[in-house]
């Protein structure tokens, strides 16, 4: 660009004031109209007016406006590095354009040769981010530079000539070059804007899916952990009640042994007297070893699970700790006081094995590729952690919040040098459930889309180079013929008929329509891609909804969905006093099927049972779900004869399961808690616990039994 004669100092002052004006507009746009693509990745368009100052007022005005615009960027990002990059961009573009390099090409050269490498070297010194996120930032800087440079060139065409103190030289002397340049500018602006908006939308949808997914899994894990502990709390409570009924000490010990066998999560159980001395424990072999140790090792009077129930007469669930006497592995103590006529006689305690929780975590469908889990107790001691996190059991963990460069919807922390988004839930025992997800999936989506966009822009440039060449040839040919006649025949009439001139204009119009058709086809292609991607996302959402609701093997409701729907129906039935029944089923000796016939046969047996449940119960309007493993749950209206209904099912099941032409004999034990009279008998959880108790009663009575209790 060639500067007009400077004149004197007043001309330079005019440039400075013009730069202040352009810089003020650029600063306002940078600060108030910054467009956040993804997390801290932001599009800044204020530099458009910096380049406009360069095109219309010269280098001095552009540098002044750069300084003001960079102040706004600094206030927005608290990063002074932009003072360097923006000023260097203006100087390099001006230098290259003076040597007849097109402005858009000059800006591209700057970012590829200077801006991106400089940013790549500097950014890791102020932010600690993965390589993929750093590449994303560099790609954003490049596209951002192309976008505001193209906008500035187009705006220059609208600026009145009286505003221009600088003559902007044409990018090309040929019509083909000028048409191509301006057409490509329009396409690059529309393509960049449309593609960036589409990318933002796609990333937001994936981001919301991550938020929803880990939130649902955290809720599920919170409920699972509560149910897990509740199951053992109920077991200890029931054992306490049973021991108060019997008088014979051997019978009490037998009850302890049965309870420990039926609840394998209890690695040990003990009975202590009113002085805090252990009088017996199971397994018996461990207690025998303990008896040979000094008496002080049998004294638990200093343990919270002893003196807390003694003080308040209530059951107690401890924080995680390492045991003594009966072992040193991490445990959770669950105890109940033994009260006789209001007098404290001791406690019954079960030591719940902390590693047992790992089985529950696997049931929540945690994706090991990018999701992790940590469960801590009320003292922030690690009860469970996904192995790749390398956290020791009972070590203290609380997430340390980091500045989140990825998203505002989830907090960010770092474990083992990995950036992790997470959500947190707290269960009724004060346990903290953390579900982590890697932000890499969103970053990769953004980066892939930006790379595809750059490839499309390159293809568009080639396409328009070919189209505009043909366009210019068809447009120039009649004009060249006319110019030839004018050159050789200055006074004689032109040998070109008016009708021929009309045909030339029509040819130009036809070529413009062809160019427009190329643009429309391209936009239609982009729209088709948007529709296809949107349809893919919708199908993915439907699939995720189905996975979140149903059990993958039997297509029955999964446990979380069944519990939610069943609890809702339960409360409705309690309000309308409608009889209902909750049925818990468990396939008898299922482990034997797996061990003797293989897990694939076991899975087919579970599918057969699920299919018969759907055929027999679901068509009657019953709520049917797989509770986990070989256990199923049904919520039915008790208006019909429930016992007759389940007996008919049990008879059908005897010969229903057929695998590879062979009938697999399958029996099932059931526990049925039926509500027909007492419609204010408590919560749905108590109904589940009652059905579970009846199920274990059926197992204890020999299996292939139905235990029913009507409330």
GIHU-V985455 format. One record per pair of residues at least 6 apart in sequence whose C-alpha atoms are under 8 Angstrom apart, sorted by sequence separation. I is the first residue (numbers start at 1). J is the second residue. D is the distance in whole Angstrom. If there is no record, write none. Layout:
# GIHU-V985455
I/J/D ; I/J/D
This chain:
# GIHU-V985455
6/12/7 ; 36/42/4 ; 37/43/7 ; 53/59/8 ; 54/60/8 ; 73/79/8 ; 74/80/6 ; 97/103/6 ; 111/117/8 ; 171/177/7 ; 172/178/6 ; 246/252/7 ; 260/266/6 ; 272/278/4 ; 273/279/7 ; 281/287/5 ; 300/306/7 ; 301/307/6 ; 308/314/8 ; 309/315/6 ; 322/328/5 ; 323/329/6 ; 338/344/6 ; 339/345/6 ; 366/372/7 ; 376/382/4 ; 377/383/7 ; 385/391/6 ; 413/419/6 ; 414/420/6 ; 426/432/5 ; 427/433/8 ; 550/556/6 ; 551/557/6 ; 573/579/7 ; 593/599/8 ; 594/600/8 ; 617/623/8 ; 618/624/6 ; 626/632/4 ; 627/633/6 ; 657/663/6 ; 658/664/6 ; 698/704/7 ; 699/705/7 ; 35/42/5 ; 36/43/6 ; 54/61/7 ; 96/103/8 ; 171/178/7 ; 260/267/8 ; 271/278/6 ; 272/279/5 ; 280/287/7 ; 290/297/7 ; 291/298/8 ; 309/316/6 ; 322/329/5 ; 323/330/7 ; 337/344/7 ; 338/345/5 ; 339/346/8 ; 366/373/8 ; 375/382/6 ; 376/383/5 ; 404/411/7 ; 412/419/7 ; 413/420/5 ; 425/432/6 ; 426/433/6 ; 550/557/4 ; 551/558/5 ; 573/580/7 ; 594/601/7 ; 617/624/7 ; 625/632/6 ; 626/633/6 ; 656/663/7 ; 657/664/5 ; 698/705/5 ; 34/42/6 ; 35/43/5 ; 53/61/6 ; 54/62/5 ; 74/82/7 ; 170/178/8 ; 260/268/7 ; 270/278/7 ; 271/279/6 ; 272/280/7 ; 290/298/7 ; 308/316/7 ; 322/330/4 ; 323/331/6 ; 337/345/8 ; 338/346/5 ; 374/382/7 ; 375/383/5 ; 376/384/7 ; 385/393/8 ; 404/412/6 ; 412/420/6 ; 413/421/6 ; 424/432/7 ; 425/433/5 ; 486/494/7 ; 549/557/6 ; 550/558/5 ; 593/601/8 ; 594/602/5 ; 624/632/8 ; 625/633/5 ; 655/663/6 ; 656/664/8 ; 657/665/7 ; 698/706/6 ; 34/43/6 ; 35/44/7 ; 53/62/5 ; 73/82/7 ; 97/106/7 ; 243/252/5 ; 260/269/7 ; 270/279/8 ; 271/280/5 ; 321/330/5 ; 322/331/6 ; 337/346/6 ; 338/347/5 ; 374/383/8 ; 375/384/5 ; 382/391/8 ; 384/393/7 ; 402/411/8 ; 403/412/7 ; 412/421/5 ; 413/422/8 ; 424/433/6 ; 425/434/7 ; 485/494/7 ; 549/558/6 ; 593/602/6 ; 624/633/6 ; 625/634/6 ; 655/664/7 ; 657/666/7 ; 698/707/6 ; 34/44/5 ; 52/62/8 ; 70/80/8 ; 93/103/7 ; 96/106/6 ; 171/181/8 ; 270/280/6 ; 271/281/6 ; 320/330/6 ; 321/331/6 ; 337/347/4 ; 338/348/7 ; 374/384/6 ; 375/385/6 ; 382/392/7 ; 383/393/6 ; 401/411/7 ; 402/412/6 ; 411/421/6 ; 412/422/6 ; 424/434/5 ; 485/495/8 ; 548/558/8 ; 570/580/8 ; 614/624/7 ; 624/634/5 ; 655/665/6 ; 697/707/7 ; 33/44/8 ; 34/45/7 ; 51/62/7 ; 123/134/8 ; 270/281/4 ; 305/316/6 ; 320/331/6 ; 321/332/7 ; 336/347/6 ; 337/348/7 ; 373/384/8 ; 374/385/4 ; 382/393/5 ; 383/394/6 ; 401/412/6 ; 402/413/5 ; 410/421/6 ; 411/422/6 ; 423/434/6 ; 424/435/7 ; 549/560/8 ; 550/561/8 ; 613/624/7 ; 623/634/6 ; 624/635/7 ; 654/665/6 ; 655/666/8 ; 695/706/8 ; 33/45/8 ; 50/62/5 ; 53/65/7 ; 70/82/6 ; 71/83/8 ; 243/255/7 ; 269/281/5 ; 270/282/6 ; 305/317/7 ; 320/332/5 ; 335/347/7 ; 336/348/6 ; 361/373/8 ; 373/385/6 ; 374/386/7 ; 381/393/8 ; 382/394/5 ; 401/413/5 ; 402/414/8 ; 410/422/6 ; 411/423/7 ; 422/434/7 ; 423/435/6 ; 549/561/6 ; 590/602/7 ; 622/634/7 ; 623/635/5 ; 654/666/6 ; 695/707/7 ; 50/63/8 ; 70/83/5 ; 93/106/5 ; 242/255/8 ; 256/269/7 ; 268/281/7 ; 269/282/5 ; 305/318/6 ; 319/332/6 ; 320/333/8 ; 335/348/6 ; 336/349/7 ; 372/385/8 ; 373/386/5 ; 381/394/5 ; 382/395/5 ; 400/413/6 ; 410/423/7 ; 422/435/6 ; 423/436/7 ; 548/561/8 ; 622/635/6 ; 623/636/6 ; 653/666/7 ; 654/667/6 ; 694/707/6 ; 30/44/5 ; 92/106/8 ; 93/107/6 ; 120/134/7 ; 268/282/5 ; 269/283/7 ; 304/318/7 ; 318/332/6 ; 319/333/8 ; 335/349/4 ; 372/386/6 ; 381/395/5 ; 382/396/6 ; 399/413/6 ; 400/414/7 ; 422/436/4 ; 482/496/8 ; 622/636/5 ; 653/667/7 ; 673/687/7 ; 694/708/7 ; 29/44/8 ; 30/45/6 ; 50/65/6 ; 92/107/8 ; 268/283/6 ; 317/332/7 ; 318/333/5 ; 334/349/6 ; 335/350/6 ; 381/396/5 ; 382/397/6 ; 399/414/8 ; 421/436/6 ; 422/437/6 ; 621/636/8 ; 622/637/7 ; 673/688/8 ; 694/709/8 ; 29/45/7 ; 30/46/5 ; 50/66/6 ; 67/83/7 ; 70/86/7 ; 239/255/7 ; 317/333/6 ; 318/334/7 ; 333/349/7 ; 334/350/5 ; 380/396/5 ; 381/397/6 ; 420/436/6 ; 421/437/5 ; 610/626/8 ; 29/46/5 ; 30/47/8 ; 66/83/8 ; 93/110/7 ; 239/256/7 ; 316/333/8 ; 317/334/5 ; 333/350/6 ; 334/351/6 ; 372/389/8 ; 379/396/8 ; 380/397/6 ; 420/437/6 ; 421/438/6 ; 650/667/7 ; 673/690/6 ; 28/46/7 ; 89/107/7 ; 92/110/7 ; 120/138/7 ; 316/334/6 ; 317/335/7 ; 333/351/5 ; 334/352/7 ; 380/398/7 ; 420/438/5 ; 421/439/6 ; 650/668/7 ; 673/691/5 ; 26/45/8 ; 27/46/6 ; 47/66/8 ; 50/69/8 ; 119/138/7 ; 315/334/7 ; 316/335/5 ; 332/351/6 ; 333/352/6 ; 419/438/7 ; 420/439/7 ; 672/691/5 ; 26/46/4 ; 66/86/6 ; 67/87/8 ; 239/259/7 ; 278/298/5 ; 315/335/6 ; 316/336/6 ; 331/351/6 ; 332/352/5 ; 419/439/7 ; 671/691/5 ; 25/46/7 ; 26/47/6 ; 66/87/6 ; 89/110/6 ; 277/298/6 ; 278/299/6 ; 315/336/4 ; 331/352/5 ; 332/353/7 ; 376/397/7 ; 671/692/6 ; 673/694/8 ; 26/48/7 ; 47/69/7 ; 89/111/8 ; 116/138/6 ; 260/282/8 ; 277/299/5 ; 278/300/7 ; 314/336/7 ; 315/337/7 ; 331/353/5 ; 332/354/7 ; 671/693/7 ; 672/694/7 ; 26/49/6 ; 46/69/7 ; 276/299/6 ; 277/300/6 ; 314/337/7 ; 330/353/7 ; 331/354/5 ; 671/694/4 ; 672/695/7 ; 25/49/7 ; 26/50/7 ; 63/87/6 ; 235/259/7 ; 276/300/5 ; 277/301/7 ; 313/337/6 ; 329/353/8 ; 330/354/6 ; 606/630/7 ; 670/694/7 ; 671/695/4 ; 116/141/7 ; 256/281/8 ; 257/282/6 ; 276/301/4 ; 330/355/8 ; 670/695/5 ; 671/696/7 ; 23/49/7 ; 89/115/7 ; 116/142/7 ; 256/282/7 ; 257/283/7 ; 275/301/7 ; 309/335/7 ; 313/339/8 ; 357/383/8 ; 358/384/7 ; 389/415/7 ; 390/416/8 ; 478/504/7 ; 669/695/7 ; 671/697/8 ; 22/49/6 ; 23/50/6 ; 63/90/7 ; 253/280/8 ; 297/324/8 ; 298/325/7 ; 309/336/6 ; 310/337/6 ; 357/384/7 ; 389/416/7 ; 671/698/7 ; 22/50/6 ; 62/90/7 ; 154/182/8 ; 235/263/8 ; 253/281/8 ; 297/325/6 ; 305/333/6 ; 309/337/5 ; 355/383/8 ; 670/698/6 ; 305/334/7 ; 306/335/7 ; 354/383/6 ; 355/384/7 ; 475/504/8 ; 669/698/6 ; 22/52/8 ; 85/115/6 ; 111/141/8 ; 112/142/8 ; 276/306/7 ; 305/335/6 ; 354/384/8 ; 669/699/6 ; 19/50/8 ; 22/53/6 ; 59/90/8 ; 111/142/6 ; 154/185/8 ; 232/263/7 ; 313/344/8 ; 59/91/8 ; 475/507/7 ; 406/439/7 ; 474/507/7 ; 475/508/6 ; 616/649/7 ; 678/711/6 ; 19/53/6 ; 108/142/7 ; 111/145/8 ; 310/344/7 ; 320/354/8 ; 474/508/7 ; 669/703/5 ; 670/704/8 ; 672/706/7 ; 674/708/7 ; 676/710/7 ; 677/711/6 ; 18/53/8 ; 59/94/7 ; 150/185/6 ; 290/325/6 ; 668/703/7 ; 669/704/5 ; 670/705/6 ; 671/706/6 ; 672/707/6 ; 673/708/6 ; 674/709/6 ; 675/710/6 ; 676/711/6 ; 54/90/8 ; 290/326/7 ; 310/346/8 ; 613/649/8 ; 638/674/7 ; 668/704/5 ; 669/705/5 ; 670/706/5 ; 671/707/5 ; 672/708/5 ; 673/709/5 ; 674/710/5 ; 675/711/5 ; 108/145/8 ; 310/347/8 ; 406/443/8 ; 474/511/8 ; 612/649/8 ; 638/675/8 ; 667/704/5 ; 668/705/7 ; 669/706/6 ; 670/707/6 ; 671/708/6 ; 672/709/6 ; 673/710/6 ; 674/711/6 ; 19/57/8 ; 107/145/7 ; 108/146/7 ; 150/188/8 ; 151/189/7 ; 309/347/8 ; 638/676/8 ; 673/711/8 ; 18/57/7 ; 26/65/7 ; 30/69/7 ; 51/90/7 ; 107/146/7 ; 150/189/7 ; 287/326/7 ; 54/94/8 ; 286/326/6 ; 471/511/6 ; 590/630/7 ; 19/60/8 ; 20/61/8 ; 23/64/7 ; 24/65/7 ; 27/68/6 ; 31/72/6 ; 147/188/8 ; 306/347/7 ; 471/512/8 ; 612/653/7 ; 15/57/6 ; 19/61/4 ; 23/65/4 ; 26/68/8 ; 27/69/4 ; 30/72/6 ; 31/73/7 ; 104/146/7 ; 107/149/7 ; 147/189/6 ; 15/58/7 ; 18/61/6 ; 19/62/6 ; 22/65/6 ; 23/66/6 ; 26/69/5 ; 27/70/7 ; 30/73/6 ; 587/630/6 ; 16/60/7 ; 17/61/8 ; 19/63/7 ; 20/64/6 ; 21/65/8 ; 23/67/8 ; 24/68/7 ; 27/71/7 ; 28/72/7 ; 31/75/8 ; 305/349/8 ; 586/630/6 ; 587/631/7 ; 609/653/7 ; 612/656/8 ; 15/60/6 ; 16/61/5 ; 19/64/5 ; 20/65/6 ; 23/68/5 ; 24/69/7 ; 27/72/5 ; 31/76/6 ; 104/149/6 ; 147/192/7 ; 586/631/4 ; 15/61/5 ; 19/65/5 ; 23/69/5 ; 27/73/7 ; 103/149/8 ; 104/150/7 ; 585/631/6 ; 586/632/6 ; 584/631/7 ; 585/632/5 ; 12/60/8 ; 16/64/6 ; 20/68/7 ; 467/515/7 ; 584/632/6 ; 585/633/6 ; 608/656/7 ; 609/657/7 ; 143/192/8 ; 584/633/5 ; 608/657/6 ; 553/603/8 ; 583/633/6 ; 584/634/7 ; 608/658/8 ; 378/429/7 ; 380/431/8 ; 582/633/7 ; 583/634/5 ; 377/429/8 ; 378/430/5 ; 380/432/7 ; 554/606/7 ; 582/634/6 ; 583/635/6 ; 605/657/6 ; 377/430/6 ; 378/431/5 ; 553/606/8 ; 554/607/5 ; 582/635/5 ; 583/636/8 ; 605/658/8 ; 1/55/8 ; 377/431/4 ; 378/432/7 ; 553/607/7 ; 556/610/7 ; 581/635/6 ; 582/636/7 ; 605/659/8 ; 3/58/7 ; 376/431/6 ; 377/432/6 ; 555/610/8 ; 580/635/7 ; 581/636/5 ; 604/659/7 ; 375/431/7 ; 376/432/5 ; 554/610/5 ; 580/636/6 ; 581/637/6 ; 320/377/7 ; 375/432/6 ; 376/433/7 ; 554/611/7 ; 566/623/7 ; 580/637/4 ; 581/638/6 ; 268/326/7 ; 319/377/6 ; 375/433/5 ; 556/614/8 ; 579/637/6 ; 580/638/4 ; 601/659/7 ; 319/378/6 ; 374/433/6 ; 375/434/6 ; 578/637/8 ; 579/638/5 ; 580/639/7 ; 605/664/8 ; 319/379/7 ; 373/433/8 ; 374/434/5 ; 578/638/8 ; 579/639/6 ; 320/381/7 ; 373/434/6 ; 374/435/7 ; 562/623/7 ; 578/639/8 ; 581/642/8 ; 373/435/5 ; 562/624/7 ; 320/383/7 ; 330/393/7 ; 372/435/6 ; 373/436/6 ; 562/625/6 ; 330/394/7 ; 371/435/7 ; 372/436/5 ; 371/436/5 ; 372/437/7 ; 643/708/8 ; 371/437/4 ; 559/625/6 ; 370/437/6 ; 371/438/7 ; 557/624/6 ; 558/625/6 ; 559/626/6 ; 370/438/5 ; 556/624/6 ; 557/625/4 ; 558/626/6 ; 559/627/5 ; 102/171/6 ; 556/625/5 ; 557/626/6 ; 558/627/7 ; 559/628/7 ; 566/635/6 ; 274/344/6 ; 276/346/7 ; 556/626/6 ; 558/628/8 ; 100/171/8 ; 274/345/5 ; 275/346/7 ; 273/345/6 ; 274/346/4 ; 554/626/8 ; 273/346/4 ; 274/347/8 ; 321/394/7 ; 272/346/5 ; 273/347/7 ; 320/394/7 ; 551/625/8 ; 271/346/7 ; 272/347/5 ; 551/626/7 ; 271/347/6 ; 272/348/7 ; 271/348/5 ; 237/315/8 ; 270/348/6 ; 271/349/7 ; 588/666/7 ; 269/348/7 ; 270/349/5 ; 587/666/7 ; 588/667/6 ; 269/349/6 ; 270/350/7 ; 587/667/6 ; 588/668/5 ; 269/350/4 ; 587/668/4 ; 588/669/6 ; 268/350/6 ; 269/351/6 ; 586/668/6 ; 587/669/6 ; 267/350/8 ; 268/351/5 ; 585/668/6 ; 586/669/5 ; 233/317/8 ; 266/350/6 ; 267/351/6 ; 268/352/8 ; 585/669/6 ; 586/670/7 ; 266/351/5 ; 267/352/6 ; 585/670/5 ; 266/352/5 ; 267/353/6 ; 584/670/6 ; 585/671/7 ; 265/352/6 ; 266/353/6 ; 583/670/7 ; 584/671/5 ; 265/353/6 ; 583/671/6 ; 584/672/7 ; 583/672/4 ; 582/672/6 ; 583/673/7 ; 265/356/6 ; 581/672/7 ; 582/673/5 ; 581/673/6 ; 582/674/6 ; 1/94/8 ; 581/674/4 ; 244/338/7 ; 580/674/6 ; 581/675/6 ; 579/674/8 ; 580/675/5 ; 1/97/6 ; 2/98/8 ; 41/137/6 ; 240/336/7 ; 244/340/8 ; 579/675/6 ; 580/676/7 ; 1/98/5 ; 43/140/8 ; 240/337/8 ; 579/676/5 ; 42/140/8 ; 51/149/7 ; 236/334/7 ; 240/338/7 ; 578/676/8 ; 579/677/8 ; 41/140/7 ; 45/144/8 ; 236/335/7 ; 237/336/6 ; 44/144/7 ; 48/148/5 ; 52/152/5 ; 56/156/8 ; 236/336/7 ; 43/144/6 ; 47/148/6 ; 48/149/6 ; 51/152/6 ; 52/153/7 ; 55/156/7 ; 233/334/6 ; 45/147/8 ; 46/148/8 ; 47/149/8 ; 232/334/8 ; 577/679/6 ; 45/148/6 ; 48/151/6 ; 49/152/7 ; 52/155/8 ; 48/152/5 ; 52/156/7 ; 575/679/8 ; 574/679/5 ; 582/687/7 ; 574/680/7 ; 582/688/7 ; 56/163/7 ; 57/164/6 ; 58/165/7 ; 584/691/6 ; 56/164/4 ; 57/165/5 ; 58/166/6 ; 240/348/7 ; 583/691/6 ; 584/692/7 ; 55/164/8 ; 56/165/6 ; 57/166/6 ; 582/691/7 ; 586/695/8 ; 56/166/5 ; 585/695/7 ; 55/166/6 ; 56/167/7 ; 584/695/6 ; 55/167/8 ; 56/168/8 ; 236/348/7 ; 317/429/8 ; 55/168/6 ; 236/349/7 ; 571/684/8 ; 236/350/7 ; 570/684/7 ; 588/703/7 ; 588/704/7 ; 567/684/6 ; 232/352/8 ; 225/357/8 ; 225/360/7 ; 224/360/7 ; 221/360/8 ; 221/361/7 ; 221/364/6 ; 220/364/7 ; 217/364/6 ; 217/365/8 ; 217/366/7 ; 37/196/8 ; 4/165/6 ; 3/165/7 ; 4/166/6 ; 38/200/7 ; 3/166/5 ; 4/167/7 ; 37/200/6 ; 2/166/6 ; 3/167/7 ; 1/166/7 ; 2/167/6 ; 38/203/7 ; 1/167/6 ; 2/168/7 ; 1/168/5 ; 2/169/8 ; 1/169/6 ; 211/409/7 ; 211/410/7 ; 226/427/6 ; 225/427/8 ; 226/428/7 ; 222/425/7 ; 226/429/7 ; 222/426/7 ; 223/427/7 ; 218/423/7 ; 222/427/6 ; 218/424/7 ; 219/425/7 ; 218/425/6 ; 214/422/8 ; 215/423/6 ; 214/423/7 ; 222/433/6 ; 221/433/7 ; 218/433/6 ; 218/434/7 ; 218/435/6 ; 217/435/7 ; 215/435/8 ; 214/435/6 ; 214/436/7 ; 214/437/7 ; 210/437/8 ; 207/442/7 ; 206/442/7 ; 203/442/6 ; 203/445/7 ; 203/446/7 ; 200/446/8 ; 199/446/6 ; 199/449/6 ; 195/453/7 ; 192/453/8 ; 363/628/8 ; 191/457/8 ; 188/457/7 ; 184/460/8 ; 184/461/7 ; 184/464/7 ; 183/464/8 ; 180/464/6 ; 180/465/6 ; 180/468/6 ; 179/468/7 ; 129/419/8 ; 177/468/8 ; 176/468/6 ; 176/469/6 ; 176/471/8 ; 176/472/5 ; 175/472/6 ; 136/443/7 ; 132/440/8 ; 139/447/8 ; 133/443/6 ; 136/446/7 ; 140/450/8 ; 132/443/7 ; 136/447/5 ; 139/450/7 ; 132/444/7 ; 135/447/8 ; 132/447/8 ; 187/519/8 ; 198/530/7 ; 220/560/7 ; 40/404/8 ; 41/405/8 ; 39/404/7 ; 40/405/5 ; 39/405/5 ; 40/406/6 ; 39/406/4 ; 40/407/8 ; 38/406/6 ; 39/407/4 ; 38/407/7 ; 39/408/7 ; 234/689/8 ; 231/689/8
